[in-house]
Amino acid sequence: MQDCKIADVDEVAGKTKNEHEAYGYSKKEFVSDEAKQCRVAVYEIEPGKSAYPYHYHVKNEEVFYIISGTGLLRTPVGEREVRKGELIFFPANEKGAHKLTNHSLTEKLVYIDFDTYNDLDVAFYPDSGKVGIWGRDISQVHKTDNAVPYYEGE
């Protein structure tokens, strides 16, 4: 079993806070040194909060699996409630734009986030006109001066 990594979710990397002040979550990442294209994290979203603003990625795809609680999912086609047991896929383009908000007054929203991971990715935040640049050695967010960027897939 030397080729795989097994960990208890309570023992993986410590909780991290969101870099966006208005958002509230804890995150436990499961990352193997050998992983080149895969990232997994367990998110716990506080009542009334979101993990991230509405956004989409140019390269990275995401899949959420709702473990417990309910949330309000915003996508380009509108809003809908999500709940325990649902899997949600977000493609890497503007059609994959999303924001997940815990709309409970008392319960945490807990989900697993499975991500692809590229050497370099760009995330667009249409509501604020910000652009995030992410990768193995970079993590930056910039404000754009003009209209909201638009990514056209290949």
Secondary structure, 3 states (H helix, E strand, C coil): CCCCCCCCHHHCCCCECCCCCCCCEEEEEECCCCCCCEEEEEEEECCCCECCCCEEECCCCEEEEEEECEEEEEECCEEEEEECCCEEEECCCHHHCEEEEECCCCCCEEEEEEEECCCEEEEEECCCCEEEEEECCEEEEEECCCCCCCCCCC
